[in-house]
Amino acid sequence: MKIMIEPSDEIYTANINGADVPTRVWRGITLGGVAITAYILSIVPNDAEHDLERFKAELPPFMKPSREVFDVKP
C-alpha cells in the first residue's frame, strides 16, 4: 500500500500502554483513492546527519520541531 499524507494542525491524544501520548493527525489518500487518517507519534528523516536541516525547512509553521534529533536510527 502507498499513501500520500499531509499534516494537519490537529493533535490527538492516544492512550499507549496506559499513558496519554500526543500524536499529530495527518490526512491523505491511498493510490486507490481511499481517504485515510493517520495518527503519527514522531517523524524524522532517515539520514538525520545529512537531511535534518532540509527536513526542518520543509515543515509547515505549526510543526516546527519541539526538540532536536540526536542519534536517530530508523
PDB file with one MODEL, atoms N, CA, C and O in Angstrom:
MODEL        1
ATOM      1  N   MET A   1       0.845  -1.171   0.000  1.00  0.00           N
ATOM      2  CA  MET A   1       0.000   0.000   0.000  1.00  0.00           C
ATOM      3  C   MET A   1       0.889   1.232   0.000  1.00  0.00           C
ATOM      4  O   MET A   1       1.896   1.286   0.707  1.00  0.00           O
ATOM      5  N   LYS A   2       0.510   2.214  -0.795  1.00  0.00           N
ATOM      6  CA  LYS A   2       1.184   3.508  -0.792  1.00  0.00           C
ATOM      7  C   LYS A   2       0.147   4.573  -0.491  1.00  0.00           C
ATOM      8  O   LYS A   2      -1.000   4.500  -0.933  1.00  0.00           O
ATOM      9  N   ILE A   3       0.588   5.578   0.282  1.00  0.00           N
ATOM     10  CA  ILE A   3      -0.307   6.676   0.627  1.00  0.00           C
ATOM     11  C   ILE A   3       0.411   8.001   0.451  1.00  0.00           C
ATOM     12  O   ILE A   3       1.639   8.074   0.510  1.00  0.00           O
ATOM     13  N   MET A   4      -0.364   9.034   0.237  1.00  0.00           N
ATOM     14  CA  MET A   4       0.128  10.412   0.265  1.00  0.00           C
ATOM     15  C   MET A   4      -0.584  11.057   1.441  1.00  0.00           C
ATOM     16  O   MET A   4      -1.813  11.046   1.506  1.00  0.00           O
ATOM     17  N   ILE A   5       0.188  11.626   2.382  1.00  0.00           N
ATOM     18  CA  ILE A   5      -0.428  12.246   3.550  1.00  0.00           C
ATOM     19  C   ILE A   5       0.142  13.647   3.758  1.00  0.00           C
ATOM     20  O   ILE A   5       1.258  13.954   3.337  1.00  0.00           O
ATOM     21  N   GLU A   6      -0.653  14.484   4.416  1.00  0.00           N
ATOM     22  CA  GLU A   6      -0.231  15.823   4.789  1.00  0.00           C
ATOM     23  C   GLU A   6      -0.604  16.050   6.239  1.00  0.00           C
ATOM     24  O   GLU A   6      -1.652  15.593   6.698  1.00  0.00           O
ATOM     25  N   PRO A   7       0.260  16.763   6.968  1.00  0.00           N
ATOM     26  CA  PRO A   7      -0.039  17.005   8.375  1.00  0.00           C
ATOM     27  C   PRO A   7      -1.145  18.046   8.539  1.00  0.00           C
ATOM     28  O   PRO A   7      -1.309  18.940   7.709  1.00  0.00           O
ATOM     29  N   SER A   8      -1.888  17.907   9.618  1.00  0.00           N
ATOM     30  CA  SER A   8      -2.849  18.940   9.995  1.00  0.00           C
ATOM     31  C   SER A   8      -2.318  19.611  11.250  1.00  0.00           C
ATOM     32  O   SER A   8      -1.299  19.192  11.800  1.00  0.00           O
ATOM     33  N   ASP A   9      -2.999  20.642  11.699  1.00  0.00           N
ATOM     34  CA  ASP A   9      -2.580  21.278  12.944  1.00  0.00           C
ATOM     35  C   ASP A   9      -3.279  20.639  14.146  1.00  0.00           C
ATOM     36  O   ASP A   9      -3.189  21.147  15.264  1.00  0.00           O
ATOM     37  N   GLU A  10      -3.970  19.531  13.914  1.00  0.00           N
ATOM     38  CA  GLU A  10      -4.691  18.836  14.986  1.00  0.00           C
ATOM     39  C   GLU A  10      -3.780  17.859  15.735  1.00  0.00           C
ATOM     40  O   GLU A  10      -2.944  17.180  15.138  1.00  0.00           O
ATOM     41  N   ILE A  11      -3.964  17.807  17.045  1.00  0.00           N
ATOM     42  CA  ILE A  11      -3.260  16.847  17.889  1.00  0.00           C
ATOM     43  C   ILE A  11      -4.303  15.927  18.530  1.00  0.00           C
ATOM     44  O   ILE A  11      -5.311  16.390  19.064  1.00  0.00           O
ATOM     45  N   TYR A  12      -4.045  14.628  18.467  1.00  0.00           N
ATOM     46  CA  TYR A  12      -4.911  13.635  19.074  1.00  0.00           C
ATOM     47  C   TYR A  12      -4.136  12.982  20.217  1.00  0.00           C
ATOM     48  O   TYR A  12      -2.970  12.625  20.052  1.00  0.00           O
ATOM     49  N   THR A  13      -4.766  12.828  21.352  1.00  0.00           N
ATOM     50  CA  THR A  13      -4.119  12.176  22.483  1.00  0.00           C
ATOM     51  C   THR A  13      -4.463  10.693  22.466  1.00  0.00           C
ATOM     52  O   THR A  13      -5.607  10.303  22.702  1.00  0.00           O
ATOM     53  N   ALA A  14      -3.460   9.877  22.183  1.00  0.00           N
ATOM     54  CA  ALA A  14      -3.628   8.426  22.147  1.00  0.00           C
ATOM     55  C   ALA A  14      -3.205   7.848  23.489  1.00  0.00           C
ATOM     56  O   ALA A  14      -2.273   8.344  24.123  1.00  0.00           O
ATOM     57  N   ASN A  15      -3.891   6.802  23.915  1.00  0.00           N
ATOM     58  CA  ASN A  15      -3.507   6.116  25.135  1.00  0.00           C
ATOM     59  C   ASN A  15      -2.641   4.931  24.727  1.00  0.00           C
ATOM     60  O   ASN A  15      -3.130   3.970  24.133  1.00  0.00           O
ATOM     61  N   ILE A  16      -1.354   5.007  25.050  1.00  0.00           N
ATOM     62  CA  ILE A  16      -0.408   3.962  24.675  1.00  0.00           C
ATOM     63  C   ILE A  16       0.182   3.371  25.955  1.00  0.00           C
ATOM     64  O   ILE A  16       0.880   4.053  26.706  1.00  0.00           O
ATOM     65  N   ASN A  17      -0.110   2.096  26.186  1.00  0.00           N
ATOM     66  CA  ASN A  17       0.361   1.400  27.404  1.00  0.00           C
ATOM     67  C   ASN A  17       0.008   2.178  28.667  1.00  0.00           C
ATOM     68  O   ASN A  17       0.815   2.276  29.591  1.00  0.00           O
ATOM     69  N   GLY A  18      -1.198   2.728  28.698  1.00  0.00           N
ATOM     70  CA  GLY A  18      -1.673   3.426  29.884  1.00  0.00           C
ATOM     71  C   GLY A  18      -1.230   4.869  30.014  1.00  0.00           C
ATOM     72  O   GLY A  18      -1.576   5.533  30.991  1.00  0.00           O
ATOM     73  N   ALA A  19      -0.473   5.368  29.050  1.00  0.00           N
ATOM     74  CA  ALA A  19       0.000   6.758  29.096  1.00  0.00           C
ATOM     75  C   ALA A  19      -0.643   7.552  27.969  1.00  0.00           C
ATOM     76  O   ALA A  19      -0.786   7.053  26.853  1.00  0.00           O
ATOM     77  N   ASP A  20      -1.031   8.788  28.262  1.00  0.00           N
ATOM     78  CA  ASP A  20      -1.550   9.684  27.232  1.00  0.00           C
ATOM     79  C   ASP A  20      -0.384  10.256  26.441  1.00  0.00           C
ATOM     80  O   ASP A  20       0.523  10.868  27.005  1.00  0.00           O
ATOM     81  N   VAL A  21      -0.418  10.051  25.124  1.00  0.00           N
ATOM     82  CA  VAL A  21       0.678  10.456  24.245  1.00  0.00           C
ATOM     83  C   VAL A  21       0.107  11.319  23.125  1.00  0.00           C
ATOM     84  O   VAL A  21      -0.806  10.882  22.424  1.00  0.00           O
ATOM     85  N   PRO A  22       0.625  12.540  22.938  1.00  0.00           N
ATOM     86  CA  PRO A  22       0.134  13.369  21.842  1.00  0.00           C
ATOM     87  C   PRO A  22       0.632  12.849  20.496  1.00  0.00           C
ATOM     88  O   PRO A  22       1.811  12.533  20.340  1.00  0.00           O
ATOM     89  N   THR A  23      -0.271  12.766  19.534  1.00  0.00           N
ATOM     90  CA  THR A  23       0.079  12.369  18.173  1.00  0.00           C
ATOM     91  C   THR A  23      -0.489  13.405  17.217  1.00  0.00           C
ATOM     92  O   THR A  23      -1.545  13.982  17.474  1.00  0.00           O
ATOM     93  N   ARG A  24       0.206  13.638  16.122  1.00  0.00           N
ATOM     94  CA  ARG A  24      -0.287  14.580  15.117  1.00  0.00           C
ATOM     95  C   ARG A  24      -1.218  13.844  14.168  1.00  0.00           C
ATOM     96  O   ARG A  24      -0.954  12.704  13.785  1.00  0.00           O
ATOM     97  N   VAL A  25      -2.308  14.500  13.790  1.00  0.00           N
ATOM     98  CA  VAL A  25      -3.257  13.945  12.824  1.00  0.00           C
ATOM     99  C   VAL A  25      -2.785  14.328  11.421  1.00  0.00           C
ATOM    100  O   VAL A  25      -2.568  15.502  11.121  1.00  0.00           O
ATOM    101  N   TRP A  26      -2.631  13.311  10.571  1.00  0.00           N
ATOM    102  CA  TRP A  26      -2.287  13.505   9.164  1.00  0.00           C
ATOM    103  C   TRP A  26      -3.454  12.958   8.347  1.00  0.00           C
ATOM    104  O   TRP A  26      -4.072  11.967   8.736  1.00  0.00           O
ATOM    105  N   ARG A  27      -3.751  13.582   7.244  1.00  0.00           N
ATOM    106  CA  ARG A  27      -4.828  13.119   6.364  1.00  0.00           C
ATOM    107  C   ARG A  27      -4.279  12.921   4.961  1.00  0.00           C
ATOM    108  O   ARG A  27      -3.352  13.607   4.530  1.00  0.00           O
ATOM    109  N   GLY A  28      -4.872  11.969   4.263  1.00  0.00           N
ATOM    110  CA  GLY A  28      -4.386  11.723   2.918  1.00  0.00           C
ATOM    111  C   GLY A  28      -5.259  10.755   2.163  1.00  0.00           C
ATOM    112  O   GLY A  28      -6.453  10.609   2.426  1.00  0.00           O
ATOM    113  N   ILE A  29      -4.614  10.093   1.206  1.00  0.00           N
ATOM    114  CA  ILE A  29      -5.342   9.215   0.291  1.00  0.00           C
ATOM    115  C   ILE A  29      -4.401   8.092  -0.164  1.00  0.00           C
ATOM    116  O   ILE A  29      -3.195   8.288  -0.310  1.00  0.00           O
ATOM    117  N   THR A  30      -4.988   6.919  -0.382  1.00  0.00           N
ATOM    118  CA  THR A  30      -4.201   5.814  -0.925  1.00  0.00           C
ATOM    119  C   THR A  30      -4.118   5.969  -2.437  1.00  0.00           C
ATOM    120  O   THR A  30      -4.851   6.761  -3.031  1.00  0.00           O
ATOM    121  N   LEU A  31      -3.216   5.203  -3.057  1.00  0.00           N
ATOM    122  CA  LEU A  31      -3.135   5.242  -4.520  1.00  0.00           C
ATOM    123  C   LEU A  31      -4.444   4.818  -5.168  1.00  0.00           C
ATOM    124  O   LEU A  31      -4.747   5.214  -6.294  1.00  0.00           O
ATOM    125  N   GLY A  32      -5.224   4.005  -4.445  1.00  0.00           N
ATOM    126  CA  GLY A  32      -6.507   3.557  -4.964  1.00  0.00           C
ATOM    127  C   GLY A  32      -7.647   4.549  -4.729  1.00  0.00           C
ATOM    128  O   GLY A  32      -8.777   4.306  -5.152  1.00  0.00           O
ATOM    129  N   GLY A  33      -7.356   5.665  -4.057  1.00  0.00           N
ATOM    130  CA  GLY A  33      -8.360   6.699  -3.875  1.00  0.00           C
ATOM    131  C   GLY A  33      -9.126   6.646  -2.564  1.00  0.00           C
ATOM    132  O   GLY A  33     -10.136   7.334  -2.418  1.00  0.00           O
ATOM    133  N   VAL A  34      -8.669   5.840  -1.599  1.00  0.00           N
ATOM    134  CA  VAL A  34      -9.349   5.743  -0.309  1.00  0.00           C
ATOM    135  C   VAL A  34      -8.817   6.839   0.619  1.00  0.00           C
ATOM    136  O   VAL A  34      -7.612   6.927   0.852  1.00  0.00           O
ATOM    137  N   ALA A  35      -9.717   7.669   1.144  1.00  0.00           N
ATOM    138  CA  ALA A  35      -9.316   8.708   2.088  1.00  0.00           C
ATOM    139  C   ALA A  35      -8.905   8.061   3.409  1.00  0.00           C
ATOM    140  O   ALA A  35      -9.572   7.145   3.891  1.00  0.00           O
ATOM    141  N   ILE A  36      -7.802   8.540   3.995  1.00  0.00           N
ATOM    142  CA  ILE A  36      -7.305   7.966   5.251  1.00  0.00           C
ATOM    143  C   ILE A  36      -6.946   9.061   6.242  1.00  0.00           C
ATOM    144  O   ILE A  36      -6.712  10.214   5.878  1.00  0.00           O
ATOM    145  N   THR A  37      -6.911   8.661   7.509  1.00  0.00           N
ATOM    146  CA  THR A  37      -6.401   9.497   8.582  1.00  0.00           C
ATOM    147  C   THR A  37      -5.320   8.691   9.287  1.00  0.00           C
ATOM    148  O   THR A  37      -5.513   7.510   9.578  1.00  0.00           O
ATOM    149  N   ALA A  38      -4.172   9.330   9.564  1.00  0.00           N
ATOM    150  CA  ALA A  38      -3.069   8.681  10.261  1.00  0.00           C
ATOM    151  C   ALA A  38      -2.750   9.492  11.513  1.00  0.00           C
ATOM    152  O   ALA A  38      -2.845  10.719  11.517  1.00  0.00           O
ATOM    153  N   TYR A  39      -2.372   8.789  12.567  1.00  0.00           N
ATOM    154  CA  TYR A  39      -2.006   9.426  13.825  1.00  0.00           C
ATOM    155  C   TYR A  39      -0.520   9.148  14.031  1.00  0.00           C
ATOM    156  O   TYR A  39      -0.130   8.029  14.365  1.00  0.00           O
ATOM    157  N   ILE A  40       0.301  10.170  13.831  1.00  0.00           N
ATOM    158  CA  ILE A  40       1.748   9.996  13.801  1.00  0.00           C
ATOM    159  C   ILE A  40       2.363  10.498  15.107  1.00  0.00           C
ATOM    160  O   ILE A  40       2.162  11.646  15.504  1.00  0.00           O
ATOM    161  N   LEU A  41       3.104   9.632  15.753  1.00  0.00           N
ATOM    162  CA  LEU A  41       3.759   9.962  17.013  1.00  0.00           C
ATOM    163  C   LEU A  41       5.026  10.779  16.775  1.00  0.00           C
ATOM    164  O   LEU A  41       5.287  11.747  17.489  1.00  0.00           O
ATOM    165  N   SER A  42       5.804  10.393  15.783  1.00  0.00           N
ATOM    166  CA  SER A  42       7.084  11.047  15.536  1.00  0.00           C
ATOM    167  C   SER A  42       7.447  10.885  14.070  1.00  0.00           C
ATOM    168  O   SER A  42       7.105   9.883  13.441  1.00  0.00           O
ATOM    169  N   ILE A  43       8.140  11.877  13.534  1.00  0.00           N
ATOM    170  CA  ILE A  43       8.614  11.781  12.161  1.00  0.00           C
ATOM    171  C   ILE A  43       9.984  12.447  12.082  1.00  0.00           C
ATOM    172  O   ILE A  43      10.152  13.605  12.465  1.00  0.00           O
ATOM    173  N   VAL A  44      10.960  11.691  11.575  1.00  0.00           N
ATOM    174  CA  VAL A  44      12.329  12.177  11.437  1.00  0.00           C
ATOM    175  C   VAL A  44      12.893  11.661  10.117  1.00  0.00           C
ATOM    176  O   VAL A  44      12.447  10.630   9.617  1.00  0.00           O
ATOM    177  N   PRO A  45      13.858  12.359   9.556  1.00  0.00           N
ATOM    178  CA  PRO A  45      14.479  11.859   8.321  1.00  0.00           C
ATOM    179  C   PRO A  45      15.326  10.622   8.615  1.00  0.00           C
ATOM    180  O   PRO A  45      15.903  10.502   9.696  1.00  0.00           O
ATOM    181  N   ASN A  46      15.397   9.712   7.659  1.00  0.00           N
ATOM    182  CA  ASN A  46      16.206   8.503   7.830  1.00  0.00           C
ATOM    183  C   ASN A  46      17.682   8.829   7.987  1.00  0.00           C
ATOM    184  O   ASN A  46      18.390   8.154   8.734  1.00  0.00           O
ATOM    185  N   ASP A  47      18.152   9.859   7.290  1.00  0.00           N
ATOM    186  CA  ASP A  47      19.558  10.255   7.362  1.00  0.00           C
ATOM    187  C   ASP A  47      19.638  11.637   8.000  1.00  0.00           C
ATOM    188  O   ASP A  47      19.893  12.632   7.322  1.00  0.00           O
ATOM    189  N   ALA A  48      19.417  11.687   9.317  1.00  0.00           N
ATOM    190  CA  ALA A  48      19.370  12.970  10.029  1.00  0.00           C
ATOM    191  C   ALA A  48      20.689  13.726   9.902  1.00  0.00           C
ATOM    192  O   ALA A  48      20.699  14.957   9.889  1.00  0.00           O
ATOM    193  N   GLU A  49      21.780  13.010   9.809  1.00  0.00           N
ATOM    194  CA  GLU A  49      23.081  13.680   9.711  1.00  0.00           C
ATOM    195  C   GLU A  49      23.150  14.577   8.478  1.00  0.00           C
ATOM    196  O   GLU A  49      23.715  15.669   8.538  1.00  0.00           O
ATOM    197  N   HIS A  50      22.582  14.125   7.366  1.00  0.00           N
ATOM    198  CA  HIS A  50      22.668  14.887   6.124  1.00  0.00           C
ATOM    199  C   HIS A  50      21.386  15.639   5.774  1.00  0.00           C
ATOM    200  O   HIS A  50      21.446  16.664   5.095  1.00  0.00           O
ATOM    201  N   ASP A  51      20.253  15.162   6.212  1.00  0.00           N
ATOM    202  CA  ASP A  51      18.987  15.715   5.750  1.00  0.00           C
ATOM    203  C   ASP A  51      18.204  16.509   6.777  1.00  0.00           C
ATOM    204  O   ASP A  51      17.144  17.038   6.442  1.00  0.00           O
ATOM    205  N   LEU A  52      18.677  16.619   8.026  1.00  0.00           N
ATOM    206  CA  LEU A  52      17.884  17.240   9.079  1.00  0.00           C
ATOM    207  C   LEU A  52      17.527  18.695   8.775  1.00  0.00           C
ATOM    208  O   LEU A  52      16.374  19.091   8.951  1.00  0.00           O
ATOM    209  N   GLU A  53      18.476  19.485   8.330  1.00  0.00           N
ATOM    210  CA  GLU A  53      18.183  20.902   8.068  1.00  0.00           C
ATOM    211  C   GLU A  53      17.185  21.058   6.926  1.00  0.00           C
ATOM    212  O   GLU A  53      16.271  21.878   7.005  1.00  0.00           O
ATOM    213  N   ARG A  54      17.356  20.278   5.872  1.00  0.00           N
ATOM    214  CA  ARG A  54      16.417  20.335   4.745  1.00  0.00           C
ATOM    215  C   ARG A  54      15.033  19.874   5.172  1.00  0.00           C
ATOM    216  O   ARG A  54      14.024  20.450   4.764  1.00  0.00           O
ATOM    217  N   PHE A  55      14.988  18.831   5.993  1.00  0.00           N
ATOM    218  CA  PHE A  55      13.720  18.318   6.518  1.00  0.00           C
ATOM    219  C   PHE A  55      13.008  19.394   7.342  1.00  0.00           C
ATOM    220  O   PHE A  55      11.818  19.642   7.147  1.00  0.00           O
ATOM    221  N   LYS A  56      13.738  20.031   8.261  1.00  0.00           N
ATOM    222  CA  LYS A  56      13.143  21.060   9.113  1.00  0.00           C
ATOM    223  C   LYS A  56      12.624  22.231   8.287  1.00  0.00           C
ATOM    224  O   LYS A  56      11.610  22.835   8.639  1.00  0.00           O
ATOM    225  N   ALA A  57      13.306  22.558   7.193  1.00  0.00           N
ATOM    226  CA  ALA A  57      12.874  23.662   6.330  1.00  0.00           C
ATOM    227  C   ALA A  57      11.555  23.350   5.628  1.00  0.00           C
ATOM    228  O   ALA A  57      10.818  24.270   5.273  1.00  0.00           O
ATOM    229  N   GLU A  58      11.244  22.075   5.423  1.00  0.00           N
ATOM    230  CA  GLU A  58      10.010  21.679   4.749  1.00  0.00           C
ATOM    231  C   GLU A  58       8.807  21.602   5.682  1.00  0.00           C
ATOM    232  O   GLU A  58       7.673  21.518   5.210  1.00  0.00           O
ATOM    233  N   LEU A  59       9.025  21.629   6.991  1.00  0.00           N
ATOM    234  CA  LEU A  59       7.916  21.539   7.941  1.00  0.00           C
ATOM    235  C   LEU A  59       7.038  22.777   7.861  1.00  0.00           C
ATOM    236  O   LEU A  59       7.550  23.890   7.742  1.00  0.00           O
ATOM    237  N   PRO A  60       5.710  22.599   7.926  1.00  0.00           N
ATOM    238  CA  PRO A  60       4.838  23.771   7.993  1.00  0.00           C
ATOM    239  C   PRO A  60       5.054  24.495   9.326  1.00  0.00           C
ATOM    240  O   PRO A  60       5.529  23.882  10.282  1.00  0.00           O
ATOM    241  N   PRO A  61       4.716  25.782   9.407  1.00  0.00           N
ATOM    242  CA  PRO A  61       4.979  26.551  10.624  1.00  0.00           C
ATOM    243  C   PRO A  61       4.422  25.916  11.903  1.00  0.00           C
ATOM    244  O   PRO A  61       5.051  26.017  12.957  1.00  0.00           O
ATOM    245  N   PHE A  62       3.261  25.268  11.831  1.00  0.00           N
ATOM    246  CA  PHE A  62       2.681  24.677  13.042  1.00  0.00           C
ATOM    247  C   PHE A  62       3.402  23.409  13.486  1.00  0.00           C
ATOM    248  O   PHE A  62       3.082  22.855  14.538  1.00  0.00           O
ATOM    249  N   MET A  63       4.370  22.944  12.700  1.00  0.00           N
ATOM    250  CA  MET A  63       5.101  21.721  13.043  1.00  0.00           C
ATOM    251  C   MET A  63       6.571  21.966  13.329  1.00  0.00           C
ATOM    252  O   MET A  63       7.365  21.027  13.264  1.00  0.00           O
ATOM    253  N   LYS A  64       6.951  23.157  13.634  1.00  0.00           N
ATOM    254  CA  LYS A  64       8.361  23.388  13.927  1.00  0.00           C
ATOM    255  C   LYS A  64       8.785  22.460  15.055  1.00  0.00           C
ATOM    256  O   LYS A  64       8.038  22.274  16.016  1.00  0.00           O
ATOM    257  N   PRO A  65       9.974  21.874  14.950  1.00  0.00           N
ATOM    258  CA  PRO A  65      10.393  20.866  15.925  1.00  0.00           C
ATOM    259  C   PRO A  65      10.420  21.410  17.346  1.00  0.00           C
ATOM    260  O   PRO A  65      10.849  22.537  17.596  1.00  0.00           O
ATOM    261  N   SER A  66       9.953  20.581  18.265  1.00  0.00           N
ATOM    262  CA  SER A  66       9.963  20.970  19.665  1.00  0.00           C
ATOM    263  C   SER A  66      11.267  20.554  20.338  1.00  0.00           C
ATOM    264  O   SER A  66      11.577  21.013  21.437  1.00  0.00           O
ATOM    265  N   ARG A  67      12.024  19.691  19.681  1.00  0.00           N
ATOM    266  CA  ARG A  67      13.336  19.291  20.199  1.00  0.00           C
ATOM    267  C   ARG A  67      14.192  18.850  19.032  1.00  0.00           C
ATOM    268  O   ARG A  67      13.684  18.530  17.957  1.00  0.00           O
ATOM    269  N   GLU A  68      15.473  18.836  19.249  1.00  0.00           N
ATOM    270  CA  GLU A  68      16.395  18.408  18.221  1.00  0.00           C
ATOM    271  C   GLU A  68      16.447  16.883  18.165  1.00  0.00           C
ATOM    272  O   GLU A  68      16.059  16.206  19.118  1.00  0.00           O
ATOM    273  N   VAL A  69      16.919  16.357  17.064  1.00  0.00           N
ATOM    274  CA  VAL A  69      17.043  14.917  16.883  1.00  0.00           C
ATOM    275  C   VAL A  69      18.489  14.526  17.161  1.00  0.00           C
ATOM    276  O   VAL A  69      19.415  15.068  16.558  1.00  0.00           O
ATOM    277  N   PHE A  70      18.673  13.592  18.067  1.00  0.00           N
ATOM    278  CA  PHE A  70      20.005  13.130  18.408  1.00  0.00           C
ATOM    279  C   PHE A  70      20.108  11.645  18.171  1.00  0.00           C
ATOM    280  O   PHE A  70      19.327  10.869  18.723  1.00  0.00           O
ATOM    281  N   ASP A  71      21.064  11.242  17.356  1.00  0.00           N
ATOM    282  CA  ASP A  71      21.380   9.830  17.142  1.00  0.00           C
ATOM    283  C   ASP A  71      20.138   9.009  16.820  1.00  0.00           C
ATOM    284  O   ASP A  71      19.904   7.971  17.439  1.00  0.00           O
ATOM    285  N   VAL A  72      19.343   9.464  15.858  1.00  0.00           N
ATOM    286  CA  VAL A  72      18.120   8.764  15.487  1.00  0.00           C
ATOM    287  C   VAL A  72      18.437   7.680  14.471  1.00  0.00           C
ATOM    288  O   VAL A  72      19.089   7.941  13.460  1.00  0.00           O
ATOM    289  N   LYS A  73      17.987   6.489  14.733  1.00  0.00           N
ATOM    290  CA  LYS A  73      18.152   5.352  13.831  1.00  0.00           C
ATOM    291  C   LYS A  73      16.776   4.824  13.461  1.00  0.00           C
ATOM    292  O   LYS A  73      15.995   4.481  14.349  1.00  0.00           O
ATOM    293  N   PRO A  74      16.456   4.750  12.161  1.00  0.00           N
ATOM    294  CA  PRO A  74      15.132   4.227  11.766  1.00  0.00           C
ATOM    295  C   PRO A  74      14.978   2.748  12.079  1.00  0.00           C
ATOM    296  O   PRO A  74      13.929   2.166  11.808  1.00  0.00           O
TER     297      PRO A  74
ENDMDL
END
